[in-house]
Amino acid sequence: MLNYIWAGLIIFSLVFALVGDVSDLSQDRFRNGEPLAVRLEFPEGQSPQERRTPVRVRVSRTTFADHYGHTLPSDLVLEGALVRSAEGNEIRFGRDAPLPEPLATIRTVTGGQANELRAVVARSTLSADSSVLASVLLPPVRFTKMTAIAQAAIDFADTAVSLVIGLIGALVLWMGLLRIAEASGMLHGIIRLTQPLFRRLFPEIPEDHPAIGMIVLNLSANMLGLGNAATPLGLKAMEELQELNPSEDTATNSMVMLLALNTASVQIVPPVLLVAIMGLQINQLFFSILLVTLFSAIVAVTVTRLFGKMKRYRETDPLLGTGPQKSDS
């Protein structure tokens, strides 16, 4: 079901982006191919022989409003450089300079990694004067929203690969420690040590039943921040609990308690995923994570116990003999 939801969201986002892009094209929002009248000011002077000259580009608020349909509070003034080449004259605006819409979108789509807006000087009366009139032609922009979705998909795919590589080492380390603890008998010692606590949380489970060991492993993995490793252990624990359940479609109190503790995400060590993303900065969140997981565990246990004692739910408890029973077939 979750796959269908994700597929629906992806299709909806693509349709929404396509409708928005078609609307932009029909309204000619970016004025592709239409030159913009500007005034070029050279605070340090200029010479036709210079390849690169600092320039200040001034666009009157009236011209900008007529051209793009956006009203500015004052004239737009941008710092940049006039670059002369055999192909013509080009203005390169200051990198990461604040820009109004739609210039900001044009820079995002066409600026590349440098995030630099460029414009070709289409017509001008360049001379030795410190201020001249000109027309600049900005790069054409089409299908901005579809391009943004495609770029986001590529960026997140790259991020996913980086996170997976970062998670491998941590997962191998902790899974190896768990295997060592199991082989050395330390894990069985932990089970015996924690059994009094788990007997209170899971009173329906017989003593020394395999489900106790799986529950300890599952909660230990969660406490150590190994969410991915905890998932198969939790599923195995549920299988062991189902062996004690006479009903095929009704959960026992122990199964509900295990699910509640996993949902509360009892953790002592920060999650491996956050460690891979934040590195040592995760230490700033240690006490916050500890407090949140403590209170969430208390609420999960309390609510589960209260609901388990309510008459409405006790009547459906499979272990009381009143719930649906397994068929013999």
Beta strands, then each sheet from edge to edge (+ up, - down):
strand 1: 36-41
strand 2: 52-59
strand 3: 76-85
strand 4: 88-93
strand 5: 118-124
strand 6: 131-137
sheet 1: 1+ 2- 3+ 4- 5+ 6- 1+
end
